[in-house]
Amino acid sequence: MGSNGRNLLETKIKRTMTERGDKNTKLFHKMANATRRRNFLAKLRVDGKLLRTDEDNIKVGVANAFSRIFAESRDWRPSISGLNFDSLPSVESETLKIPFSEEEVLAALSSLSGDKAPGPNGFTTAFWHFC
């Protein structure tokens, strides 16, 4: 369609819309304005005292309120200060760095009961007893 035909079609559509009117325009604007009014914060009271009215202060008030709500409370955490833990002598701690031998692994597997749930690899301990 040429530019002349396109202009003619656009003019016809505009004329038809003007004559008939768009039935949904009034409803659309009513709904959009209602949503805007519902979501608008004209003022905000923080901690029951401070009344904030300008946009930047409202943003700061909301951010501070959520920061306080989601702040981590350190009161509930147990403290380990003052506890004396037993420690291994250096000779024994060095033996922990030695890799496991095949005999140790086989002894550990054979000491397990065979009726346990499968591990991450999908095999039960009964499978390892037969290997």
Backbone as a printed PyTorch tensor [residue, N CA C, xyz], in Angstrom:
tensor([[[  0.8540,  -1.1570,   0.0000],
         [  0.0000,   0.0000,   0.0000],
         [  0.9060,   1.2270,   0.0000]],

        [[  0.6300,   2.1440,  -0.8680],
         [  1.4390,   3.3510,  -0.9770],
         [  1.1840,   4.2940,   0.1840]],

        [[  2.0120,   5.3280,   0.2610],
         [  1.8720,   6.2800,   1.3640],
         [  0.5500,   7.0350,   1.2730]],

        [[  0.0590,   7.2490,   0.0480],
         [ -1.2110,   7.9470,  -0.1350],
         [ -2.3620,   7.0950,   0.3970]],

        [[ -2.3260,   5.7990,   0.1280],
         [ -3.3630,   4.8880,   0.6120],
         [ -3.3100,   4.7360,   2.1270]],

        [[ -2.0990,   4.7380,   2.6870],
         [ -1.9310,   4.6180,   4.1340],
         [ -2.5120,   5.8500,   4.8310]],

        [[ -2.2230,   7.0310,   4.2990],
         [ -2.7600,   8.2640,   4.8810],
         [ -4.2800,   8.2760,   4.8230]],

        [[ -4.8410,   7.7990,   3.7060],
         [ -6.2910,   7.7510,   3.5590],
         [ -6.9030,   6.8090,   4.5990]],

        [[ -6.2590,   5.6510,   4.8110],
         [ -6.7460,   4.6830,   5.7900],
         [ -6.6560,   5.2470,   7.2090]],

        [[ -5.5330,   5.9040,   7.5290],
         [ -5.3810,   6.5040,   8.8560],
         [ -6.4330,   7.5790,   9.0960]],

        [[ -6.6950,   8.3850,   8.0950],
         [ -7.7040,   9.4400,   8.2190],
         [ -9.0790,   8.8410,   8.4440]],

        [[ -9.3890,   7.7650,   7.7260],
         [-10.6890,   7.1100,   7.8720],
         [-10.8500,   6.5280,   9.2760]],

        [[ -9.7850,   5.9120,   9.7920],
         [ -9.8380,   5.3330,  11.1380],
         [-10.0390,   6.4290,  12.1740]],

        [[ -9.2960,   7.5370,  12.0570],
         [ -9.4340,   8.6470,  13.0100],
         [-10.8490,   9.2160,  12.9760]],

        [[-11.4040,   9.3710,  11.7710],
         [-12.7520,   9.9190,  11.6470],
         [-13.7730,   8.9750,  12.2780]],

        [[-13.6260,   7.6770,  12.0480],
         [-14.5480,   6.6950,  12.6170],
         [-14.4690,   6.7060,  14.1440]],

        [[-13.2570,   6.7670,  14.6840],
         [-13.0910,   6.7770,  16.1360],
         [-13.6750,   8.0450,  16.7420]],

        [[-13.5370,   9.1750,  16.0340],
         [-14.0920,  10.4340,  16.5320],
         [-15.6090,  10.3980,  16.5080]],

        [[-16.1670,   9.8210,  15.4490],
         [-17.6260,   9.7610,  15.3350],
         [-18.2300,   8.8150,  16.3730]],

        [[-17.6680,   7.6450,  16.4910],
         [-18.2290,   6.6390,  17.3930],
         [-17.7530,   6.8290,  18.8350]],

        [[-16.5490,   7.2990,  18.9720],
         [-15.9590,   7.4140,  20.3100],
         [-15.4430,   6.0590,  20.7740]],

        [[-14.4520,   6.0910,  21.6070],
         [-13.9140,   4.8410,  22.1320],
         [-14.5980,   4.5650,  23.4570]],

        [[-15.3600,   3.5010,  23.5150],
         [-16.1750,   3.1930,  24.6890],
         [-15.3270,   2.8710,  25.9240]],

        [[-14.1130,   2.3780,  25.7340],
         [-13.2990,   1.9660,  26.8720],
         [-12.3980,   3.0630,  27.4110]],

        [[-12.2850,   4.1830,  26.7460],
         [-11.3600,   5.2230,  27.1790],
         [-11.7050,   5.7210,  28.5750]],

        [[-12.9610,   5.9840,  28.8320],
         [-13.3740,   6.4960,  30.1310],
         [-13.0680,   5.4770,  31.2320]],

        [[-13.3840,   4.2160,  30.9760],
         [-13.1180,   3.1630,  31.9550],
         [-11.6160,   3.0060,  32.1850]],

        [[-10.8420,   3.0280,  31.0930],
         [ -9.3900,   2.8750,  31.2160],
         [ -8.8030,   3.9680,  32.0980]],

        [[ -9.1560,   5.2060,  31.8410],
         [ -8.6050,   6.3140,  32.6200],
         [ -9.0820,   6.2680,  34.0690]],

        [[-10.3030,   5.8390,  34.2800],
         [-10.8250,   5.7160,  35.6370],
         [-10.0230,   4.6720,  36.4180]],

        [[ -9.7550,   3.5300,  35.7910],
         [ -8.9970,   2.4650,  36.4510],
         [ -7.5440,   2.8720,  36.6800]],

        [[ -6.9350,   3.5260,  35.6960],
         [ -5.5420,   3.9520,  35.8320],
         [ -5.4040,   4.9720,  36.9560]],

        [[ -6.3230,   5.9120,  37.0350],
         [ -6.2640,   6.9170,  38.0940],
         [ -6.5170,   6.3000,  39.4620]],

        [[ -7.4150,   5.3230,  39.5400],
         [ -7.6810,   4.6550,  40.8170],
         [ -6.4400,   3.9120,  41.2950]],

        [[ -5.7530,   3.2390,  40.3820],
         [ -4.5330,   2.5230,  40.7400],
         [ -3.4630,   3.5000,  41.2090]],

        [[ -3.3170,   4.6120,  40.5060],
         [ -2.3170,   5.6170,  40.8760],
         [ -2.6200,   6.1840,  42.2580]],

        [[ -3.8870,   6.4800,  42.5260],
         [ -4.2610,   7.0210,  43.8380],
         [ -4.0250,   5.9900,  44.9420]],

        [[ -4.3200,   4.7260,  44.6710],
         [ -4.1480,   3.6800,  45.6660],
         [ -2.6680,   3.4570,  45.9900]],

        [[ -1.7920,   3.5840,  45.0100],
         [ -0.3680,   3.3260,  45.2060],
         [  0.4120,   4.5500,  45.6680]],

        [[ -0.2010,   5.7020,  45.7280],
         [  0.4940,   6.9420,  46.0550],
         [  0.6170,   7.1020,  47.5680]],

        [[  1.8160,   7.4510,  48.0290],
         [  2.0410,   7.7410,  49.4420],
         [  2.2070,   9.2450,  49.5960]],

        [[  1.2180,   9.9140,  50.1420],
         [  1.3170,  11.3580,  50.3470],
         [  2.1380,  11.6660,  51.5870]],

        [[  2.0070,  10.8200,  52.6080],
         [  2.7660,  11.0090,  53.8350],
         [  2.9940,   9.6520,  54.4800]],

        [[  3.9880,   9.6040,  55.3500],
         [  4.3590,   8.3460,  55.9820],
         [  4.7720,   8.6260,  57.4150]],

        [[  4.2040,   7.8750,  58.3350],
         [  4.5630,   8.0200,  59.7440],
         [  5.5410,   6.8930,  60.0800]],

        [[  6.7000,   7.2680,  60.6020],
         [  7.7400,   6.3070,  60.9350],
         [  7.8700,   6.2520,  62.4510]],

        [[  7.8580,   5.0540,  63.0070],
         [  7.9580,   4.8220,  64.4510],
         [  6.8600,   5.5270,  65.2330]],

        [[  5.7470,   5.8070,  64.5940],
         [  4.6400,   6.4480,  65.2770],
         [  4.8830,   7.9010,  65.6210]],

        [[  6.0060,   8.4750,  65.1980],
         [  6.3420,   9.8430,  65.5750],
         [  6.5220,  10.7500,  64.3730]],

        [[  7.4900,  10.4140,  63.5540],
         [  7.9430,  11.3070,  62.4940],
         [  7.0330,  11.2030,  61.2760]],

        [[  6.5590,  12.3300,  60.8090],
         [  5.7010,  12.3650,  59.6330],
         [  6.5320,  12.8490,  58.4560]],

        [[  6.6580,  12.0280,  57.4380],
         [  7.4500,  12.3850,  56.2590],
         [  6.4990,  12.6960,  55.1180]],

        [[  6.7610,  13.7890,  54.4210],
         [  5.8460,  14.1970,  53.3560],
         [  6.5030,  14.2760,  51.9940]],

        [[  7.8020,  14.5970,  51.8990],
         [  8.3980,  14.6830,  50.5630],
         [  8.9280,  13.3190,  50.1310]],

        [[  9.0750,  13.1530,  48.8280],
         [  9.3800,  11.8420,  48.2410],
         [ 10.6900,  11.2580,  48.7560]],

        [[ 11.7420,  12.0700,  48.8410],
         [ 13.0350,  11.5520,  49.2920],
         [ 12.9740,  11.0790,  50.7430]],

        [[ 12.2940,  11.8280,  51.5980],
         [ 12.1650,  11.4160,  52.9970],
         [ 11.3280,  10.1500,  53.1310]],

        [[ 10.3100,  10.0030,  52.3010],
         [  9.4960,   8.7810,  52.3270],
         [ 10.3460,   7.5850,  51.9120]],

        [[ 11.1690,   7.7490,  50.8760],
         [ 12.0450,   6.6530,  50.4370],
         [ 12.9990,   6.2480,  51.5540]],

        [[ 13.5930,   7.2350,  52.2070],
         [ 14.5260,   6.9510,  53.3000],
         [ 13.7980,   6.2660,  54.4540]],

        [[ 12.5960,   6.7380,  54.7730],
         [ 11.8200,   6.1360,  55.8620],
         [ 11.4660,   4.6890,  55.5950]],

        [[ 11.0500,   4.3860,  54.3720],
         [ 10.7030,   3.0040,  54.0120],
         [ 11.9500,   2.1220,  54.0530]],

        [[ 13.0630,   2.6140,  53.5010],
         [ 14.3070,   1.8290,  53.5000],
         [ 14.7710,   1.5540,  54.9280]],

        [[ 14.7160,   2.5520,  55.7930],
         [ 15.1370,   2.3600,  57.1850],
         [ 14.2200,   1.3880,  57.9220]],

        [[ 12.9190,   1.4760,  57.6610],
         [ 11.9740,   0.5740,  58.3270],
         [ 12.2550,  -0.8790,  57.9440]],

        [[ 12.4730,  -1.1430,  56.6600],
         [ 12.7630,  -2.5150,  56.2340],
         [ 14.1320,  -2.9670,  56.7220]],

        [[ 15.0870,  -2.0590,  56.8120],
         [ 16.4040,  -2.4230,  57.3410],
         [ 16.2900,  -2.8750,  58.7900]],

        [[ 15.4710,  -2.1820,  59.5690],
         [ 15.2840,  -2.5800,  60.9670],
         [ 14.5560,  -3.9160,  61.0670]],

        [[ 13.5780,  -4.1380,  60.2010],
         [ 12.8150,  -5.3910,  60.2520],
         [ 13.7070,  -6.5820,  59.9200]],

        [[ 14.5390,  -6.4320,  58.8910],
         [ 15.3460,  -7.5540,  58.4260],
         [ 16.7650,  -7.5480,  58.9700]],

        [[ 17.0530,  -6.6850,  59.9260],
         [ 18.3890,  -6.6620,  60.5220],
         [ 18.5850,  -7.9260,  61.3520]],

        [[ 19.7940,  -8.3990,  61.3660],
         [ 20.0960,  -9.6170,  62.1140],
         [ 20.3050,  -9.2630,  63.5770]],

        [[ 19.6050,  -9.9530,  64.4320],
         [ 19.7330,  -9.7350,  65.8660],
         [ 20.8550, -10.6150,  66.3920]],

        [[ 21.7830, -10.0350,  67.0860],
         [ 22.9170, -10.7970,  67.6090],
         [ 22.6470, -11.3110,  69.0240]],

        [[ 21.5060, -10.9860,  69.5890],
         [ 21.2070, -11.3870,  70.9610],
         [ 21.0210, -12.8930,  71.1090]],

        [[ 20.5080, -13.5500,  70.0980],
         [ 20.1660, -14.9590,  70.2190],
         [ 21.3490, -15.8800,  69.9680]],

        [[ 22.4540, -15.3630,  69.4370],
         [ 23.5780, -16.2310,  69.1010],
         [ 24.3620, -16.6380,  70.3460]],

        [[ 24.6670, -17.9120,  70.4770],
         [ 25.4690, -18.3400,  71.6280],
         [ 26.9150, -17.8840,  71.4710]],

        [[ 27.5620, -17.6960,  72.5810],
         [ 28.9550, -17.2610,  72.5660],
         [ 29.8340, -18.4260,  73.0090]],

        [[ 30.9620, -18.6050,  72.3500],
         [ 31.8860, -19.6780,  72.7310],
         [ 33.1190, -19.1130,  73.4310]],

        [[ 33.0920, -17.8200,  73.7060],
         [ 34.2450, -17.2510,  74.4010],
         [ 34.2620, -17.7810,  75.8370]],

        [[ 35.4350, -18.0840,  76.3150],
         [ 35.5770, -18.6000,  77.6710],
         [ 35.4710, -20.1090,  77.7700]],

        [[ 35.1820, -20.8000,  76.6670],
         [ 35.1080, -22.2580,  76.6950],
         [ 36.4840, -22.8390,  76.3840]],

        [[ 36.8630, -23.8450,  77.1370],
         [ 38.1540, -24.4980,  76.9100],
         [ 37.9110, -25.8300,  76.2150]],

        [[ 38.3890, -25.9380,  74.9950],
         [ 38.2320, -27.1660,  74.2290],
         [ 39.5000, -27.9950,  74.3390]],

        [[ 39.3110, -29.3130,  74.3630],
         [ 40.4640, -30.2080,  74.3560],
         [ 41.1230, -30.1400,  72.9890]],

        [[ 42.4230, -30.2570,  72.9580],
         [ 43.1380, -30.2310,  71.6800],
         [ 44.0190, -31.4720,  71.5760]],

        [[ 44.3080, -31.8420,  70.3420],
         [ 45.1550, -33.0050,  70.0900],
         [ 46.6210, -32.6010,  70.1600]],

        [[ 47.4380, -33.5250,  70.6230],
         [ 48.8810, -33.2660,  70.5370],
         [ 49.3030, -33.1910,  69.0710]],

        [[ 50.3800, -32.5270,  68.7860],
         [ 50.8030, -32.3060,  67.3970],
         [ 51.0800, -33.6140,  66.6580]],

        [[ 51.5660, -34.6530,  67.3400],
         [ 51.8450, -35.9330,  66.6890],
         [ 50.5460, -36.5500,  66.1790]],

        [[ 49.5080, -36.5220,  66.9940],
         [ 48.2250, -37.0940,  66.5870],
         [ 47.5610, -36.2530,  65.5030]],

        [[ 47.7090, -34.9510,  65.5690],
         [ 47.0900, -34.1070,  64.5460],
         [ 47.7510, -34.3130,  63.1860]],

        [[ 49.0330, -34.6760,  63.1660],
         [ 49.7180, -34.9550,  61.9050],
         [ 49.1930, -36.2360,  61.2650]],

        [[ 48.7720, -37.2080,  62.0890],
         [ 48.2570, -38.4600,  61.5280],
         [ 46.9150, -38.2520,  60.8330]],

        [[ 46.2120, -37.1730,  61.1390],
         [ 44.9440, -36.8850,  60.4660],
         [ 45.1490, -36.4790,  59.0120]],

        [[ 46.3450, -36.0760,  58.6680],
         [ 46.6420, -35.6420,  57.3000],
         [ 47.0090, -36.7970,  56.3810]],

        [[ 47.2110, -37.9820,  56.9360],
         [ 47.5840, -39.1480,  56.1390],
         [ 46.3460, -39.6400,  55.3920]],

        [[ 46.4570, -39.9530,  54.0710],
         [ 45.2990, -40.4460,  53.3100],
         [ 44.8270, -41.7990,  53.8510]],

        [[ 43.5400, -42.1020,  53.6350],
         [ 42.9700, -43.3700,  54.0700],
         [ 43.5600, -44.5040,  53.2440]],

        [[ 43.7820, -45.6410,  53.8920],
         [ 44.2480, -46.8180,  53.1560],
         [ 43.0210, -47.5880,  52.6640]],

        [[ 43.2410, -48.4480,  51.6820],
         [ 42.1500, -49.2380,  51.1220],
         [ 41.5720, -50.1800,  52.1730]],

        [[ 42.4310, -50.7040,  53.0380],
         [ 41.9720, -51.6110,  54.0880],
         [ 41.0520, -50.8880,  55.0780]],

        [[ 41.3820, -49.6330,  55.4100],
         [ 40.5340, -48.8630,  56.3320],
         [ 39.1490, -48.6190,  55.7360]],

        [[ 39.1070, -48.3060,  54.4410],
         [ 37.8290, -48.0400,  53.7770],
         [ 36.9920, -49.3120,  53.7400]],

        [[ 37.5990, -50.4510,  53.3720],
         [ 36.8660, -51.7210,  53.3350],
         [ 36.3740, -52.1270,  54.7190]],

        [[ 37.1680, -51.8960,  55.7420],
         [ 36.7580, -52.2350,  57.1130],
         [ 35.5800, -51.3660,  57.5460]],

        [[ 35.6060, -50.1020,  57.1860],
         [ 34.5070, -49.2020,  57.5510],
         [ 33.2240, -49.5940,  56.8300]],

        [[ 33.3200, -49.9390,  55.5300],
         [ 32.1320, -50.3310,  54.7690],
         [ 31.5430, -51.6410,  55.2690]],

        [[ 32.3840, -52.6020,  55.5960],
         [ 31.8700, -53.8980,  56.0380],
         [ 31.2930, -53.8270,  57.4480]],

        [[ 31.6430, -52.8260,  58.2180],
         [ 31.0690, -52.6970,  59.5640],
         [ 29.6790, -52.0550,  59.5420]],

        [[ 29.2730, -51.4980,  58.3980],
         [ 27.9590, -50.8580,  58.2880],
         [ 26.8730, -51.8920,  58.0610]],

        [[ 25.6780, -51.6090,  58.5340],
         [ 24.5320, -52.4870,  58.3120],
         [ 24.1020, -52.3660,  56.8530]],

        [[ 23.6360, -53.4560,  56.2690],
         [ 23.2810, -53.4610,  54.8510],
         [ 21.8840, -52.9610,  54.5420]],

        [[ 21.0810, -52.6730,  55.5600],
         [ 19.6910, -52.2990,  55.3040],
         [ 19.4560, -50.7830,  55.3880]],

        [[ 20.4360, -50.0010,  55.0880],
         [ 20.3100, -48.5400,  55.1320],
         [ 19.8450, -48.0060,  53.7840]],

        [[ 19.4000, -46.7720,  53.7810],
         [ 18.9440, -46.1320,  52.5420],
         [ 20.1220, -45.9380,  51.5950]],

        [[ 19.8600, -45.9070,  50.2930],
         [ 20.9430, -45.7090,  49.3330],
         [ 21.6330, -44.3650,  49.5420]],

        [[ 22.9100, -44.3380,  49.2240],
         [ 23.6730, -43.1000,  49.3270],
         [ 23.5000, -42.2480,  48.0850]],

        [[ 24.2870, -41.1880,  47.9500],
         [ 24.1740, -40.2900,  46.8020],
         [ 24.4480, -40.9880,  45.4660]],

        [[ 25.2140, -42.0710,  45.5090],
         [ 25.5110, -42.7940,  44.2720],
         [ 24.4250, -43.8060,  43.9190]],

        [[ 23.4190, -43.9830,  44.7860],
         [ 22.3120, -44.8910,  44.5010],
         [ 22.5090, -46.2980,  45.0290]],

        [[ 23.6630, -46.5910,  45.6120],
         [ 23.9420, -47.9330,  46.1180],
         [ 23.7110, -47.9970,  47.6210]],

        [[ 23.1450, -49.1290,  48.0730],
         [ 23.0190, -49.3600,  49.5140],
         [ 24.3250, -49.9440,  50.0210]],

        [[ 24.4620, -49.9870,  51.3480],
         [ 25.6970, -50.5650,  51.8930],
         [ 25.7560, -52.0730,  51.6630]],

        [[ 24.6010, -52.7030,  51.4500],
         [ 24.5890, -54.1460,  51.1550],
         [ 25.3330, -54.4240,  49.8490]],

        [[ 25.2440, -53.5020,  48.8980],
         [ 25.9550, -53.6650,  47.6320],
         [ 27.4580, -53.7560,  47.8800]],

        [[ 27.9680, -52.9080,  48.7720],
         [ 29.4090, -52.8910,  49.0180],
         [ 29.8620, -54.1240,  49.7850]],

        [[ 28.9480, -54.7760,  50.5030],
         [ 29.3150, -56.0010,  51.2160],
         [ 29.6000, -57.1360,  50.2410]],

        [[ 28.9460, -57.1190,  49.0700],
         [ 29.1320, -58.1900,  48.0870],
         [ 30.2890, -57.9270,  47.1410]],

        [[ 30.8490, -56.7660,  47.1610],
         [ 31.9570, -56.4360,  46.2350],
         [ 33.2690, -56.9720,  46.7220]]])
